[in-house]
Amino acid sequence: MTDPAASADVPVGGGLPQRDPALRGAVIHLNNEQPVVADLFEYPTARDVAVLCTNVRTQDGKRPIFIDQSDSVFVIPLAYVRFIELPRSSPGGDGAGRDSSRGRSAPAAPAEEEIEIDEDFLRKIRDA
């Protein structure tokens, strides 16, 4: 006998998600591998056995050697994941529903000002 409440949120039919990722730029730390960055379709919960994601790439933005197409949908079993870093706010996501005051991180560094180039100094370097 199955519990209808437990099976109500389980997808049936194995279809691919028809929506945009909910969380962009999550860092997935795999066992015995370098971390990869991916876009998650939903926040991981304690009941999950796998992570459903897309746009898998290395931290420098390149395609990992074990991936054929980065824009595919990937199911990564949590048995192969050490931990997942969830950004407080993501460039493409809204960050809604997340408490930004949790954790003990240092305040963000102020943006660096653009350095003004001294043309006279550059001319002296070129002439030397």
Number of C-alpha atoms within 10 A of each C-alpha: 3 6 7 8 8 8 10 9 8 9 10 8 6 7 7 10 12 7 7 14 19 17 23 24 22 20 21 24 17 18 13 9 10 11 20 22 23 24 25 25 19 13 13 15 9 5 6 11 13 16 20 21 24 21 20 26 22 16 15 8 11 12 17 16 8 6 12 9 13 15 15 12 17 18 12 15 13 16 10 14 17 13 13 17 12 16 16 15 15 15 10 13 15 13 16 10 6 11 9 11 8 8 7 6 7 6 6 6 6 6 6 6 6 6 6 6 8 8 9 8 9 10 10 9 9 7 6 5
